[in-house]
Amino acid sequence: MTAEQIAEWHAELSVLTGSLGCLFNRPEPRVVFAQFIEGLLAELPKKNGWTLSERAGHVTADRMQWLLNGSVWEADRLRDAVRDYVPSHLGDADALLVIDDTQAQKKGTKSVGVAFQHCGLTGDVRNCQTMVMLTYATAAGHAFIDRRLYLPEEWTADRERCRQAGVPDEVAFAT
């Protein structure tokens, strides 16, 4: 890869993250969002709040954590923007849509969708949360373009639990 290609890539990334600034109601999260995306794409041995913050020059991980946990923005608008962007930049007649379920092990019962269920991560049944991811894949690259949190029947059958967790009433169990 040449220095010119890297500069072009960085310029395109700046245009992309800049165009997504409309997701945020304040300028501070726009800056941290761009740093967050650059950090995710960087070659870091581990990617977490601390390593992304260090790369961005922050003293603590507070700003990265606040971006994800406290700032006001809409994940669905970001998903829609990425879904519009990806085919126009990776568009390929031979593209594939890949569906994958990903599990995260959990210890408690409060996280939305957590239940004692099959965990592909470990190959057995345990307390976990399942996310279903949709990826647009081409020979040039791939990107996530949609996601859903799987809700087991024990969750959807307990409407009060769903309401407390912010799950809309219209969400029903589906296999």
N, C-alpha and C positions, 0 to 999 in steps of 0.2 A: 504494500500500500504506500502511496506517495504522500508527501506533505500536502500537496494540492488536493488530493482526494480526501484527506483528513479535514482540511479546511472547508471543503465543500460539504462534507458530512456534518461538521459542526455548525455551519451556516444553516443547513436544512433543519437540524435539530432546534436551533434557535428560532427559526420561523415557526416550526411546529409547536414548541412549548409557548411561544409568544401568542400564537393563534388560539391557544387553549386558556389564555389568561381570562377570558370571559367566564370561566367556570367559577372564578373567585370574586368576592365582593370587596376585597381590599388588595392593595399592591403587595403587601408583605408575603402573603401565601403564594402569589404569582412567582416571586423570586425563589422562594424555597421549593416550590413545585418544579421549576426548571432545574434547580440543583439536585433535587430528588431523582428526577428522570436521568440526568447525566450520571449520577452516582449508580443507578441501577444498570446503566449501560457500560459503566467503567469496569476495568479488570481489577476487582478487589477480591482478596482471598475470602472474605465473608461480607455479606451485605445485610447490615442491620442498622438501626437508628444511629448507633455510635460511629460505625465506619463511614456511613453516608455523611454524617455531620462533620467528621474529621476531614473528609475529602472536600467538603464545601467551605471549610475554614471556620466552622462554628466551635465554640468552646465546649458546649454541652450538646446533648441530643434533643434538647427541649424543642427547638424549632421544627425539626423533622417529626417528632412525636406529635406536636401540636398540629402540624399540617394534616396528619392522618386522623387524629382523635378530636381536635377541637375547632379547626377552621371550618367555615361554612362553604360547602361546595357540593355539587351533585354528581355522584358516581355514574348515574345513568347518562347524564350529558357527556361525560368523558368517554364512556363506552360508545355512545353514538358517534362522537367525533372520531374516535379511533376506527370504528367500523367503516366510516366514510373515507377516512384517509388511507387505510391499508390497501383496499383493492385498486385505488388510483395510483399507488406507488409500487405495489407488488403484483398488480393485476396480471393474470396469466390464465390462458384458456385451459391449462392443465392443473389449475389450482385444486386443492382438496380442502374440504372442511373436516376437521378432526375433532371428535368429541372424546373427552377424557374426564373421568371422575378422579378427584384428588381428595385425600383425607388428611385431617389434622387431628392428632390425638388430643384429647381433653381430659382434665381431671374432674371438673365440676359438672353441674347440670344447667347452669344459667345461660351459656352461650347458645344462641339460636340454632336449633337443629341438632344439638349434641344429643347423642343417644348411644346405647349399647347396640352396635351394629357391625356389619362386616367392614373391616379396615384394610383396604388394598395396600396401604403402606406397610402393614405388618403381616398381612395374609391370614389374620384370624379375626375373631369377633372381640371388639373392645369399645370403650367409650371414645367416640370420635365425632367429628363434624365432616360432612361430605359436600364438596363443591363440584359442580359439573361445569367444565370449561369447553368453549368452542374456539378452535384455532383455525385461522386461514393460513394454509401452507402452500408454498411454491418452491421451486428450485432456488429462487433468489432469497428466500427467508420465510419466516412465519411470524404471526402475531395473534394474541388473544383478541377476539372480537366480541365475545359475549360470555356471560357467566350466570349461574344460578346456584343458590344454596339449596341443597336437597333437604326437605323437611320430612322426617319419618312420620308415619301415621300417628304415633303416640304424641307428636307435637300438634299436628293439624286437628286431632280429635279433642284437644284441650284448648278451646277457644280463649279462655281466660289467660292461660299461659302465653298464647300467641299475642294477645292484646298487650300484656305486660312487656313482651319482648319487641313490640312494634311491628309484628307481622300483620299485614292487612287482612281483613275478614274474608276477602275473596280468594285468598291463597288456600288451596285444598291439596290433599294428598295425591300424588301421582307417582307412578313407577317409571 
